[in-house]
Amino acid sequence: MDTVRLASSQQVQVVPAAASRASPVDDAPPNAKKCTISNLVKRPPVNIEFHDLKFTTHTSTGEPRNILNSISGRFLSGELSCIIGPSGAGKTTLMNVLIGYLNSGLTGTIQTNGLPRNLRLFHKLSCYIMQDDLLQPRITALEAMTVAAELKLGTEVSKRQKQLAVDEIMETLGLTPCRNTRTERLSGGQRKRLAVALELVNNPPVIFLDEPTTGLDIVAMKHLVEVLQLLARGGRTVVATIHQPSASLFQQFDHVYVLCGGNCVYQGAAHQLVPFLESSDMNCPKHYNPADFVLECLTPDNVKTMTANISNGKLCKTSSEPAKHVSSYRQGGSSNSLMDAHHAHAAALTETEFATTFWTQLMVLSRRMFVQSWRNKIGLAIQMMHAITSAVFLGGIFLNVGDNVTRPFENFKFCIGVLVYFMFTHFMVPILLYPSDLLIMKREFFNRWYGLKSYYIALTVSTLPYQWLCGVVFATICYLLSGQPMVWSRYAWFLGTSLVTGMCSEGYGLVLGTLFSVTNGSTMGTFSLAPMLVLAVYGMGYGKEVEPVYAYLMQLSYLRFGLVGIALSLYSNDRPPMHCDENKVPYCHYSNPKLLLRDLGMEGLSNHVQILNLLVYLVLFRATAYLALRYRLTVGLSDRLRNYVRKILRHK
């Protein structure tokens, strides 16, 4: 039996993953009685200790505010641990600090297996299951698990082994009956268990869960906690924040960490909480839920007393004996083997950033995104109907104006209508949809499923086919109805310029969708596109007399290049004089297309230059969106930038 040697020379037995504790079968949910999780890759156990953690943030007025007040504690492998406390106690902050999401404003030390935490390695050894059910929509539970296995398991694991691991995890967690059900149709308990199953594919030694029982009924809560207990018995370190567990759930936790106001008021075994409260002159009534009672006792005076009695987490109540110091925790007889396994595993993991290559990630993500898009039948139908309806209305309004020499400016307005369609249609979609997709992406990215480059390229590629299809349908219908020249080269330039303009608009919308919420992004987009559109049409009828300042500002609007490109596709490249019926109109001033281009300020311009400028803006917007996405995902960087801006404003 392994032991923990204490500073007081006393010894308390610690149950290792495969020692005297109840077997996984004994504590498993009813539907998992005959299940084991034996096909997963092997990982060494990871014990977490932290000492004197202090996390400081700033209020809106710039005043510093302590969220964690020099707390200490530990979470061991093989134990199911919970962090409880009232709202605002710092539970989620502690979780984010331990997982490595919050680094700015943090002091103190965090150790894994007695060594300083290597954050890059720790990210590969841990996973974080957030409070919200962040699951990819429009794929089945089995498909979601298969994607997770393909991304999180390397090429050293065969396809058959991956499938065996997926089947075994789903069976163990009771997900087999709903394996072919789409994620959006799963019940609350099934969604929680699927979220756990997805992260279990690569068998992380450390599992963090933020409020996993939120929104579940008592039966689903019990089943989920049994699943977590089963995972802990397999040698994993499982830590969950629980707002207020019931008495039956509370007893299923091996280790309890109670926070209040950023202070640790208790740490130790669940069954030792009541004796600890009694030693602090707080007697819990019989048949009363200890978790409820400790929260009711958290008055300012009691918090000070309990914090002092537990030394703000430096002490741990693990038995009926006096409090034990945990700062000197080490594995008894197995310390060397554990450290050797830890070092060997660390060396293997640090060789690669992710389990799979860039191309594998790109292929898997692109396939998943294509499937999700294709199954969004209602969304696809709405987009196609929008394209057809808009084309019919626009073509009907400007019916046969393309070759009508008496209405040249009407045809220019048609060009503006085409520009507006490709501007707003492709601009608004990422603003409205991407903020919600970003939340799901953050969970997968932080849990090391894939790299940012592969995800971003897959996102870009997956939107092109249907975007182009709707664009071709719209452009073809309105081109024919408006009576434009039946010349393939002109139609090709018209279509190509329109599609590239739409791609630029999507890239700009992606920038705003990444940086802002739906409401703020929509507002910011409208405010920013309005001046761009004004600059695009400015100078109509001025010819070459546009002021130099405005001529420069017009180059800052990508819509200007789109509008010029559309107009040039219809009138440039030596278009022959348009027919003028002198019996009806004595003089047709714009029968020569060059005169119209001159008065529009487009004389001497080239289609190639407009496309090239649009491509420059396309790359610029896409690169900016990528950097904005990286900024959103780099928590430490965003915190530092916000603090820097706050200091500048406060200094002024």
N, C-alpha and C positions, 0 to 999 in steps of 0.2 A: 504493500500500500504506500503510495506517495504521500508525503507530508509537507506541510509548510512550517519552516522553522521561524519562530518568532523572536522578537528582541528580548522578551521576558523568559526565554528558554523553554516556554511551554509549547506544546505541539497540538495542532488541530488537524484532523484528517481532512484531506481534500480529495474528492472523488474524481478521478480522471475520466476521460471520455469512455473508456471501455472497461472500467473497474466495477466497484460494488454497487453503483447506482442501478436503479431499475433499467432493464433493457428497453430499447426503442419499442419493442412489441408491447411491453406491459403498459406503457403510458401513451400509446398511439390512439388516434381516433378509431371508432369502431370499424370504419371502412378501410382502415389501414393496418388491421391486426396482423395480416400475413405479409406485409410489405416491408422491405428494407430498401435503402437507397445505396446500392452497392456498385452501380455502374458509373458513379461520378468520379472525376479525377481526384486524386488524393492531395490533400492540403495539410500542412502542419497547423497545430492549434496556435491561436494568438491570444495572449492575455494583455489587457490594456490597463495601464495605471496613469493617473494624472495627479500632479502636485501643484498646489497654489495657483490654480487657473484663475486669471482675472481678465474679464472682457469688458472693454469700455467702448461705448458709442457716443454719439452726439445728438442732442435734441435739435429741433428746428431752429432754436435760437443760438445754437453753437455751444451750449453748455455740455460738458462731459457727463455721462450717465453710466454708472457701473451696472452691468447686467449680471455678471458673475463676480463674486467677491472672494477671491483667493481660496477656492474650494479644492478639495482633494478627493480621491476615490479610486476604485478599481472595478473592472468587469472581467471575469475569468471565463475561459473556455469551458464548455460543458455545463454552463449555468444559463438559465433564462432570467435575465435581469430586467427590471422595470424602473423607470424614472417617473415619479409622481410628484404632484404639487399643484397648488392653485394656479389659476390663470395669471400669466405674467411672472411666474416664478423663475423662468429661465430654462425650462425643460428643452424646448426646441433649440435655443441658443447653445446649450451644452452639447446637444446632439450634433449641431452644425460645426461646433468647434472640434469635437472628437473625430468627425468624418473628414475634416479638413476644408470645409466650405468657408469658414471664417478664420482669417489669419490676421487681418489688420486690426490693431487695437487689442491684441491678445498678448498676455504675459503668462509665464508659468512653463511647466514641462509636461510633455506627454510621452510615455514610453510604451513600447510593445515588446513583450517578453524580456523586460528588463533593459532594453536598449532604447536610445532616443528614436522617436518615430521618424522613419523615412517616408515623407508624405507621398512621394511618387509611387513607392512600393505599396504603401498602405492603401492607396486608391485601387490598386489591382487586387488586394486581398480582402476588400470590404465592399459592401453594397449598401445603398440607402433607399429604403422604400418609404416614399413620402405619404403624407396624410391623404391626399386626394388620390382617387383611383385613376391614375394616369396610364391608360392603356391605349394602344393604337386601335383606331376604329376600323370597321369594315373588313376585319380578318377574324378567322375562327381562333379559338383557344389553342388548338393544335398547331395552326399556322404560326401563331405568335410564338409558341414554344420552339417550333422548328427554326424560325428566324433567329431566336435567341441562341439556340445551339450552334447554328452556322456562324454566327458572329462571335460568340464567346469561347468557342472551343477551336483550337488550332487544327492544322492539317495532320498532326500526329494522332488525332482521334478520327477513326473511320466513320463513314456515313452511317453504317449499321450501329456502331457504338453510340453515336449521337442520338439515333432514334430510340435505342434501348434506354438511354438515360432519360429522354423526354417521356417515354411511356411509363417508366418507373416513377418519376417525379409526379406525373399527373395521377397515377394510381394511388400513390402514397398520400397526396394532398386531396384526394377525393374529387378530382377534376375529370376523370375518365367519362362519366355520363354526359358532360357538356363539352367534350373535345371538339365537336363539330358545330358548336354554337358561336355566333359572332360575339365579340367582346361587349358590344353595346347592348346586347340582350341578356347578359349574365346578371344574376342577382348580386346584391351587395357583398355577401359572403364569398361567392364564387370569384368576384372581381378581386377581393382582397387576397384570396388564396392564389389566384393566378398571378398577381403582382409578386407574391413571394416565390412562386414556382419559376417565374422568368429569371429571377436573380439567383436561383439555386442551381441553374444549369451548370455553371462553372465551379460550383461548390465553394463559395467564398467562406473563409474561416470566420469572418466578422459580418454580422447582419444587423443593421440599424433600422428601426421602424418608428415612424412618427405618427402617433395616435392611430394604430392599426385597427382599433375596435370602433372608431367613429362611424356612426350610421348603421351599425349592426344590431340585430336583436340578440337576446341573451343566448339563444341556441347557437347562432353564428359566432358570437364572441367566444363561447366555450370551445367550439370546434377549432377556431383559429388559434386560440392560446394553446390547445393541445398539439396542434401542428407545430407551433413555435417551440413547445417543450420537446417534441420529438426531434426537431432540428438541433436543439441545444444538446440533447443526449448523444447526438452524433459527433460531439467534440467541437461544436461551433460556439462562438461568443455571440449571443443573441441579446440585443438591448432594445427595449421598446419604451416609448413615452406613453403613459396612460394617465388620462385626466383624473378619473375617479373610478377605479375598478370595484366590482362587486366583491362580496366576501369570498365567494367560491373561486372567483378568478384570482383574487389576491393570494390565496393560499397556494396557487399553482406556480407562483414565481419563486425562484430560488434565492434571488438577491433583490433587495429593494433599496432605491436611492431616492430620498425625499428632499425636495428643494423648496425653499420659500424665500422670496426676495433676493435671489442670487446666492443664498447661503445653504449649505448642507446641514439639515437638521436631523437626519438619520441615514445610516448606511449599514446594511447587514442583512441577515436572513429574515424572511417574512415573519416567521414564528417568534422572532426575538423583538419585534416592534413593541408589542404590549408590555413585556418586562422592562424595556428601555423607557417607555412612557411612565411606567410606575416608578422607576428610579428618579424620574424628573417630577414626581408628585402630580402625575396626570393618570388617573385610574380609569381604564377603559371598561365600561359596563359589560356584563356578561352578554353573550349573543349579539354583540354590537360589532359592526364591520370596522376592523382596525384602520382600514384605509380612510373611511369616512371620519372616524374619530380623530386621527392625527391631523387631518385637514381642518377640522373644527377647532382644534387646540392651537392653531398657529396664530396666536395673538403676538404682538411685538415683544412682550416680556417672555412668553414661552419660547419664541424663536431664539432669543438671546440665550436662554438657559439650555435649550437643546443643542444649539450650535456649539456652545462651550463644552457640553458633555460629550459630544461626538468629535470635538476638535475640528469642526468645519470639514469633516470627511476624512481626517487623518486616522481616525479610529473606525473599526468595523466590528459590529456585533455578529459574530458567526457561531456562537454557542452560548450555553447558559453560564459560561465562565465570564469573568470580567472582560471588558472591552480589549480587543487585541489590536496591536499596531500592525498596519498593513504596508507601511512604507518599505519594510525589508522583505517583502514577499519574494519568494523564489521557489521553484520546483525542487523538491528534495532530491531523491535519487536519480531523477530523470532530467535534471537541469541541463547536463551536457548534451544528451541526445536531442533534447528539444531545441537548444540553441544551434546545434549542428544542422538539424533539419531546417531551422529558420534561415540560417545563413545560406545553405544550399538552395533553398527555394527562392530566396531573395536574388541570388546570383542568376538563377534561371529566368526569373521574371524580368529583371532589369535589362536583359538582352534585347527585348522587343517592347515596343510601346503598347501594342495591342495583340490579341491572340491571333488575329487574321491579318492578311496583307491588305493593302489599299485596294487592289483590284477585286479581291473577294468581297470586301465591304461594299464597294461600289456596285457590284453585281447584285448582291443580296438586297441592298437598300433600294436600288432601282426597281428590282422585281417586285418588292413589297409595295412601293409607291405606285407602280403601274396597276397592280391588282386593286389597291385601295381606290385609285381614281376610276378604274373601270366599273367597280361595284357601286360607285356613287351615281346610280342611274338617274335619280331625280336631279342632282346637280348638273350632270351632263346634258340632260334633256332641257333644263332651264337655259344653260349656256347656248345650246344649239337653237332653241326657239328665240332667244334674244338676238342671235346673229341673223336669223332669217327675217324676223319681224323688223329689226332695225334696217336691214338692207332693203326690204320692200318699201318701208316708209320713206327712207332717204331717196331711193331710186324713183319712187312715185312723185315725191315733191319736185325733184329735178329731172323729170321724165324728158328724155331726148334733148337735153340741153348741150350735150357733148359736141355736136356738130352744128349747133345753131349759132351762126356768126353774129346774130343780133343780140345774143344774151351771153356774152363772154364772161361777165362778172358773176352771172348766175352759176356758171360752171365752176368758177373759182370758189364760190360759196359751197358748192358740192365737195370740192377738195377739203374745205374746212370741216364739213360734216364728217367726212371719212376720217380725218385726223382726230376729231373729238371722240369718235367711236373707239378707235384703237387706243386713245389716251385713257379714257375713263374705264372702259371695260377691263383692260388688263391691269390698270393701276389699282382698282378698288379690291380685286380678289385677294391679293396677299395681305392688304391692310385689314380686311374683315376676317380672314381665316387663319393667317399665320400666327398671331399671338397665342391662340389656343394650341396650335401644333407645336409651338416653341416650348410650352410647358412639358409636353411629352418628350420632346427631343432632349431637354435638359436632364431628365431622369436617366435616359439611356446613355447620354454622353458622360455624365458624371459617374456612372457605374461602368464606364470603360467598355461599352459595346463596340464603338467605332470612333474613328477620327473625324474631326470637323471637316476636313477637305473632302473626304469621300461622301459624307452626308450632303454637303453643300452642292457638289457636282450632281449627285443623284437627284436632289431637289430641283436643280435647274433643268436637267434632262427630262425628268418625268412630266413636267408641265408642257413640254413643247408639242407633242403630237396632237393633243386635242385643241391646244391653243392655235396651232397652225390650221387644223381642220376647220374650226369655226371661222378663222380669219379668211381662209380661201372661200368658204361658202358666202360670207358677207361681201367680200370684195368682188366676187364673180357676179352675184346677183345685182348689186348696185351699179357695177360697171356696165352690165348689159342694159339695165333699165334706163340708165342716164344717157345712153347712146354714145358712148365713148368710141374712139377709133378701133376698128376690128383689126388690130395689128398685134401679133403675138409678142413682139419685143416690147411694145408700149404696155401691154397688159402685164408682162413679166416685171417690168420696172415698177409699175403701179402696185402690183401685189408685193414685190420684195420690199419696197420702201414702207408700205403699210405694216407688214409683218415685223420688220426691224423696229419700227416706231413702237409697235405694241410690246415687243420684248424690252425696249428701253423703259417703257411705262411700268412694266411688271417689275423690272429691277429697281426702279425708284420706289414703287410701292413696297417692295421687299425691305428696303432701307427703313422706311417709316414703320412697317409692320414689326420689324425687329426691335426698334428703339422705343416704340410707343404702344400704348393700349389701343383697343379698337376705337374708342371715342376720341382720344387725343390724336391718333394717327389719321382718322378721317378728317378732323378739323385742320390739322397741320397740312394734310395733302391738298385740301381745297384752297387754303390760303396760299400755298406755294405754287400750285398749278395755274391759278388765275393770272398772275403776272407773266408766267411763261407763255400762256396762250395769247395774252395781249401783245407780247413781244413777237410772237410768231406771225401775227397778222398786221403788225404795225408797218406803215409805209405803203399800204395798198393805194395805188394811184399816184404815188409820189415819184415813181421812176427812180432816177439816180439822185434825187434831192433829199434823201434821208440824212438827218443830222449825223455827224460822225460818232457822237456819243451813243445815240440809239443804234447806229449800225454796229457798234461794238457790243452793246447790251443784247442785241438780237442773237449774237453768236453764243450767248450764255444759255439760250433756250434750245433744248434738243428738239422741241416741237417745231421750231423754225426750219430746221433741216428736214424734218419729216414733211412739212407743208410744201417747201420748195421742191423736194424730191417728187412728191405726188404731182405737183403742177408741171414740172419738167417732163415727167413721163407722158403727159398728155399733149404738150405743146412744143417741146424741144426736138433736137435731132432732125432738123430740116423737114418738119411736117409741112406738107404741101398746103397752099392757100385753101382756106375753107370756102365752100360754095356760097355765093351771094346772089340771091334772086333779085335782080335789079328791077323787075316788074313790081315787086312788093316794097323793096327798100332801095331808094335811089343811090345810097352810099353806104358801104360796109367798111367802116374804119378798121376793124380788127379781123378782116379776112386774112391778113398776114399774121400768123401766130407770134412772130418775133415782136410785133408792136405790143401785143398784150403782155409778153414777158418783160418788155422794156418798161411799161407803165407799172408793172407789179414789182419792179426792182429786182428782177431775176434774169436779166439779160446777161448772156455770157457765162452763166453758171453751168455746172456739170452734174449729171446724175451720180457719177462715180464719187465726186467729192462729198455729196450729201450723204451717200451711203457710208462712206468712210467716216465722216463726222458722227453719224449715228452709231456706228460700231465703236467709236471712241467713247461716246457717252454710255453705250451698253457695257463696255468693260469697266468704266468708271463706276457706274451704279452697282454692278455686281461685286466689284472689289470693295466698295464702301459697305455694301450689305454684309459681305463676309467679315470685314473688320468690326462692324457693329455687332454681328453675332458673336464673334470672339470676345468682344468687350462685355456683352451680356453674360457670357459663360465664365469669364475670369472675374470671380467675385472680389479677389484682393485688389485687382487693378481698378475696378469700378469704385470700390470703397476709397482707395487712395485718391482717385480723381475727384470724388465728391468732397472728401475732406480738404483737398487742396483748393477747390473752388470756394468752399465754405470759409476757409482762412482768408482768402483774398477779399471776399465780400465783407467779412467781419473787420478786416484791416481798414477797408474804406470807410 
